[in-house]
Amino acid sequence: MSEITTPEGANSQLGQCLKAARQARGLTLKQVAERTGMALSTLSKVENGLMSLTYDKLLQLTSGLKMEIAELFNPAVAAQGRPVTARRSISRAGQGQLINTKFYTYTYQCTDLIGKRMVPIVAEVRARSLDEFGPLLRHAGEEYFLVTSGRVAVHTEFYAPEILGEGDGIYLDSTMGHAYLNAGEAASAKGVCLCTSEAPDLYDQLRQIASRDVAPPGEDELPP
């Protein structure tokens, strides 16, 4: 038995928290039911304090709404839409985790934080063709790339290539094959890439993908 009916008012806090979390996300009960796969009548009873939920149903609910389970037991947190983590990290010039290959250099920022929902990267692009770059990249989530110097050609599997100049940016679905190439006269083009995803291992995914073409020792020097 997945749900347990209880006396009216016994689960009022759970109901209040669910309602607060739902409203903080601008969702109706019907939309919550669609996202979680739970019955609309069940959700209504929970919000009205008439029904409790077993742990597996709580996980189903929080997974569908992409929320922390703590939100269902703390009205203040639920009203905010997600817990306040109070995390912060400062990225100093020239610092970060460096992945250097023949064709690009990625410097990962704020690496002291784990489990980030977004991964900021300073990118230096040198490859000028897809033959140099290799297979298009694909990973979970979405990303935004802002060109800070030079010109960048953006190749994707579903669109014609686009040329971005300094100050131009592109937002794209990261599961779509994509590549950033140097399209300017300088030896490299530079930009800032912000990748975001609900996947908890996004940072590890990106490092693994970026490391696929790491140059052998002695061959990873930057162009003059």
C-alpha positions in Angstrom: 0.0 0.0 0.0 1.7 3.2 -1.2 -0.5 5.9 0.6 -1.8 5.8 4.1 -5.0 7.6 5.0 -4.8 9.4 8.3 -7.1 11.5 10.5 -7.8 15.0 9.1 -5.1 17.5 10.1 -2.5 14.9 11.2 -0.5 15.6 8.0 -1.2 19.3 7.8 2.5 20.2 7.7 3.3 17.9 4.8 0.2 19.3 3.0 1.3 22.9 3.7 4.8 22.3 2.5 3.7 20.6 -0.7 1.3 23.4 -1.5 4.0 26.0 -0.8 6.6 24.2 -2.9 4.0 23.8 -5.7 3.0 27.5 -5.6 6.7 28.6 -5.5 7.1 26.8 -8.8 3.9 28.3 -10.3 2.4 24.8 -10.8 -1.2 23.6 -10.6 -2.0 20.2 -8.9 -2.7 18.8 -12.3 0.8 19.8 -13.5 2.3 18.2 -10.4 0.4 15.0 -11.2 1.7 15.1 -14.8 5.3 15.6 -13.7 5.3 13.0 -10.9 3.0 10.4 -12.3 0.9 10.5 -9.1 -2.8 10.6 -9.0 -4.4 14.1 -8.8 -6.8 12.8 -6.1 -3.8 11.6 -4.0 -2.0 15.0 -4.3 -5.2 16.8 -3.4 -5.7 14.7 -0.2 -2.0 15.3 0.8 -2.3 19.0 0.4 -5.5 19.0 2.5 -3.8 17.0 5.3 -5.9 13.9 4.7 -3.2 11.5 3.5 0.4 10.7 4.2 2.9 9.3 1.8 5.4 6.4 2.2 9.1 7.1 1.5 9.0 5.7 -2.0 6.1 8.1 -2.9 8.0 11.0 -1.3 10.9 10.2 -3.6 8.7 9.9 -6.6 7.2 13.3 -5.8 10.5 15.1 -5.1 12.1 13.6 -8.2 9.3 14.6 -10.4 9.5 18.2 -9.1 13.3 18.3 -9.0 13.2 19.4 -5.4 15.0 18.4 -2.2 13.0 16.1 0.2 13.7 18.6 3.0 11.3 21.1 1.3 8.4 18.8 2.3 9.1 19.1 6.0 10.1 22.8 6.3 7.4 25.4 5.3 10.0 28.2 5.1 12.2 26.3 2.7 9.3 25.1 0.7 8.0 28.7 0.2 11.4 29.6 -1.3 11.2 26.9 -3.9 14.6 25.2 -2.9 16.8 25.2 0.2 19.3 28.0 0.7 22.7 26.4 0.4 24.7 29.6 1.1 27.5 28.3 -1.1 29.9 30.6 -2.8 33.3 30.3 -4.5 35.6 33.0 -5.9 37.4 32.5 -9.2 40.7 34.4 -9.3 42.4 35.4 -12.5 44.7 32.7 -13.8 43.3 30.1 -11.4 41.3 27.0 -12.1 41.7 23.4 -13.2 43.4 23.3 -16.5 42.8 20.8 -19.3 45.2 21.5 -22.1 45.0 19.7 -25.5 46.4 20.3 -29.0 43.3 22.1 -30.1 41.8 23.8 -27.1 42.4 24.7 -23.4 39.6 24.6 -20.9 40.1 26.1 -17.4 37.4 25.0 -15.0 36.4 27.6 -12.4 35.2 27.3 -8.8 36.4 23.6 -8.6 36.3 23.7 -4.8 32.5 23.3 -5.0 31.1 19.8 -5.7 27.7 18.9 -7.0 27.3 22.1 -8.9 24.2 22.6 -11.1 26.3 24.7 -13.4 29.9 24.5 -14.5 31.7 27.7 -15.6 34.6 27.2 -18.0 37.1 29.6 -19.5 37.8 28.3 -23.0 40.6 28.9 -25.5 39.8 27.5 -28.9 42.6 26.7 -31.5 41.2 24.0 -33.8 40.1 25.4 -37.2 38.3 22.5 -38.7 36.1 19.5 -37.5 38.9 17.2 -38.8 41.2 18.7 -36.2 38.6 18.9 -33.5 37.2 15.4 -33.9 33.7 14.1 -33.1 31.1 16.7 -32.0 30.7 16.9 -28.2 27.5 15.8 -26.4 26.7 15.8 -22.8 23.7 16.4 -20.4 22.1 19.8 -19.9 22.3 23.1 -21.7 25.0 25.7 -22.1 25.8 29.3 -23.0 29.1 30.3 -24.8 30.2 34.0 -24.8 33.0 35.0 -27.1 35.5 37.3 -25.3 38.1 37.6 -28.0 38.5 36.6 -31.6 36.0 34.8 -33.8 34.4 31.4 -33.1 32.6 29.1 -35.5 29.9 27.1 -33.8 29.0 23.8 -35.5 26.0 21.8 -34.4 24.4 18.6 -35.9 21.0 20.3 -36.7 22.0 23.8 -37.8 24.3 25.4 -40.3 27.5 26.8 -38.8 27.4 30.3 -37.2 30.2 32.7 -36.8 30.3 34.6 -33.4 32.4 37.7 -32.9 33.6 39.3 -29.7 30.6 39.9 -27.4 28.4 37.4 -29.3 26.9 34.4 -27.5 25.0 31.3 -28.1 22.7 29.2 -25.9 22.2 25.6 -27.0 21.0 22.1 -26.0 24.2 20.3 -24.9 22.8 16.9 -25.8 22.9 18.1 -29.5 26.3 17.5 -31.1 28.3 20.7 -31.0 31.8 22.1 -31.5 33.5 25.5 -31.1 36.3 26.3 -33.7 38.6 29.2 -34.1 37.5 31.3 -37.1 39.7 34.4 -36.6 43.2 35.4 -37.7 44.7 35.1 -34.2 46.2 31.8 -33.0 43.2 31.2 -30.8 39.8 32.5 -29.9 38.6 32.8 -26.3 35.3 32.6 -24.5 33.4 31.7 -21.4 31.2 28.7 -21.4 28.6 28.0 -18.7 27.2 24.5 -18.7 24.1 23.6 -16.6 22.3 20.4 -15.8 20.4 18.6 -13.1 22.8 15.7 -13.5 24.8 15.4 -10.3 27.9 14.2 -12.2 27.9 17.0 -14.8 31.4 18.2 -13.8 32.9 14.7 -14.1 31.2 14.2 -17.5 32.6 17.4 -18.8 36.1 16.7 -17.6 36.0 13.2 -19.1 34.8 14.6 -22.5 37.3 17.5 -22.5 40.2 15.1 -21.7 39.6 12.8 -24.7 42.3 14.5 -26.8 44.8 15.5 -24.1 48.1 15.8 -25.8 50.9 13.4 -24.9 53.7 14.8 -22.6 55.8 17.3 -24.5 53.2 18.0 -27.1 50.8 20.2 -25.1 52.5 23.5 -25.4 50.4 26.4 -26.4 51.1 28.0 -29.8 53.5 31.0 -29.7 
